[in-house]
Each structure stands twice: as C-alpha cells, then as structure tokens.
C-alpha cells in the first residue's frame, strides 16, 4: 500500500443572496504540501442557482469560480495572487469572506493521490447523484 499524505481542502460555495444564507456547493480546493499539489475543480449549477435567485448574474459567478483553478495553477493571467507560494495561495483562497463566493471551513484528510482525492471530494460535495 502506498504511503498516505495529509491534505487540506475546502468546499467552494455560491451564496447568491448573502443575507439569506442559502448556498450551492460549486467546487473543491485541495492542498497537499507533501506532494506539492494545489488544485481546484469548480462547476456552475445553473438550475440550482436560479432556483435560489432567478436574477443571478451567472456569467459573473462563472468568471469568479473559474479564477480559482487558475490561481491554484499559478496561471500568469490569474493576477498577483497566482505568483504566491502554494501555501500562500491556498490560505488566500480559503480565507473567510462575506461575498457571493465563499468557502467552507478547512478540513483535513489522507490520500495517496491528491488528484484522485480532489475528484472524489468534488463528486461527493458538488455533483448530485
């Protein structure tokens, strides 16, 4: 059995109307320092978001969500945050916010392959059966 590495992750949430507190899980950010891994998967569930707020600006939500994987990857077009270290990027991404795009508290886990752990968490937290 391969050695397990610890990782931290947070669920990305869209809160269309912050004053109501209703949310839709929209992604997962996973950081594994030992494997030098930081990545995110995101998805816009239009029907669920429109059910919470019919007037939501889905294109704006999509733009903000799509920035998260770019920041994780250190993409040159992702701005100055993308130039920080993996650890700094992760902590910036999971910092508490009171905006429409929020994250859950950070949770920990163990895995042998961070990519697979990210896929599994994404399916559990974001994709509905």
C-alpha positions as CSV (number, residue, x, y, z in Angstrom):
1,X,0.0,0.0,0.0
2,X,1.4,3.4,-0.9
3,X,2.3,5.9,1.8
4,X,-0.5,8.3,2.6
5,X,-0.1,12.1,2.6
6,X,-2.1,14.6,4.6
7,X,-4.1,17.2,2.7
8,X,-6.4,20.1,3.5
9,X,-9.4,21.1,1.5
10,X,-12.4,23.4,1.4
11,X,-15.7,23.4,-0.4
12,X,-16.3,26.4,-2.6
13,X,-19.9,27.7,-2.2
14,X,-22.0,30.2,-4.1
15,X,-24.3,32.2,-1.8
16,X,-26.5,34.1,-4.3
17,X,-28.1,36.3,-1.6
18,X,-25.7,36.6,1.3
19,X,-28.5,38.0,3.6
20,X,-30.5,34.7,3.2
21,X,-27.5,32.3,3.7
22,X,-28.7,29.8,1.1
23,X,-25.9,28.2,-0.8
24,X,-24.9,25.8,-3.6
25,X,-21.7,23.9,-3.4
26,X,-19.7,24.8,-6.6
27,X,-16.2,23.3,-6.1
28,X,-13.4,22.0,-4.0
29,X,-9.9,23.3,-3.4
30,X,-7.3,20.8,-2.3
31,X,-3.8,21.4,-1.0
32,X,-1.2,18.7,-0.3
33,X,2.1,20.2,0.8
34,X,4.0,16.9,0.8
35,X,3.0,16.2,-2.9
36,X,3.5,19.9,-3.9
37,X,-0.2,19.9,-5.0
38,X,-2.7,22.7,-5.1
39,X,-5.7,22.4,-7.4
40,X,-9.4,23.1,-7.6
41,X,-12.4,21.8,-9.5
42,X,-15.4,24.1,-10.0
43,X,-18.8,23.9,-11.7
44,X,-21.8,26.2,-12.1
45,X,-25.1,24.5,-11.4
46,X,-27.3,27.0,-13.2
47,X,-30.7,25.4,-12.3
48,X,-29.9,25.3,-8.6
49,X,-28.5,28.8,-8.5
50,X,-31.5,30.2,-10.4
51,X,-33.8,28.4,-8.0
52,X,-32.3,30.5,-5.2
53,X,-32.2,33.7,-7.1
54,X,-33.7,33.9,-10.6
55,X,-31.9,37.2,-11.4
56,X,-28.4,35.9,-10.5
57,X,-25.6,37.0,-12.9
58,X,-24.4,33.6,-13.9
59,X,-21.6,34.9,-16.1
60,X,-20.2,36.9,-13.2
61,X,-20.4,33.8,-10.9
62,X,-18.7,31.7,-13.6
63,X,-15.9,34.2,-14.0
64,X,-15.2,34.2,-10.3
65,X,-15.3,30.5,-10.0
66,X,-13.1,29.9,-13.0
67,X,-10.4,32.2,-11.4
68,X,-10.0,29.7,-8.6
69,X,-8.3,26.8,-10.5
70,X,-6.2,29.4,-12.4
71,X,-4.9,30.8,-9.1
72,X,-4.2,27.3,-7.8
73,X,-2.2,26.5,-11.0
74,X,-0.3,29.8,-10.8
75,X,-1.5,30.9,-14.2
76,X,0.1,34.1,-15.4
77,X,-3.3,35.6,-16.2
78,X,-4.6,35.0,-12.7
79,X,-3.1,38.1,-11.2
80,X,-0.6,38.7,-8.4
81,X,-2.1,36.1,-6.0
82,X,-1.2,33.4,-8.5
83,X,2.5,34.3,-8.0
84,X,2.5,33.5,-4.3
85,X,3.7,30.1,-3.0
86,X,1.3,27.1,-3.0
87,X,0.7,27.5,0.8
88,X,0.1,31.2,0.5
89,X,-2.3,30.8,-2.5
90,X,-4.3,28.1,-0.6
91,X,-4.6,30.3,2.5
92,X,-5.7,33.3,0.5
93,X,-8.3,31.2,-1.4
94,X,-9.8,29.7,1.8
95,X,-9.8,32.9,3.8
96,X,-13.4,33.7,5.1
97,X,-15.4,36.0,3.0
98,X,-18.8,37.5,3.2
99,X,-19.2,37.8,-0.6
100,X,-21.2,35.7,-3.1
101,X,-18.3,33.2,-3.5
102,X,-17.4,31.7,-0.1
103,X,-15.6,28.6,1.2
104,X,-16.3,26.1,3.9
105,X,-14.0,25.7,6.9
106,X,-10.9,23.8,6.0
107,X,-11.0,20.1,6.6
108,X,-8.2,17.5,6.5
109,X,-7.7,14.1,5.1
110,X,-5.3,11.5,3.9
111,X,-4.6,10.3,0.4
112,X,-2.1,8.6,-1.8
113,X,-3.0,10.6,-4.9
114,X,-4.2,14.1,-4.4
115,X,-5.7,14.3,-7.9
116,X,-8.0,11.3,-7.1
117,X,-8.9,12.8,-3.7
118,X,-9.9,16.0,-5.4
119,X,-12.1,14.1,-7.9
120,X,-13.7,12.1,-5.1
121,X,-14.4,15.1,-2.9
122,X,-15.8,17.0,-5.9
123,X,-18.2,14.2,-6.7
124,X,-19.3,13.9,-3.1
125,X,-19.7,17.6,-2.3
126,X,-20.7,19.2,-5.7
127,X,-22.2,16.7,-8.0
128,X,-25.7,15.5,-7.1
129,X,-26.5,11.8,-7.7
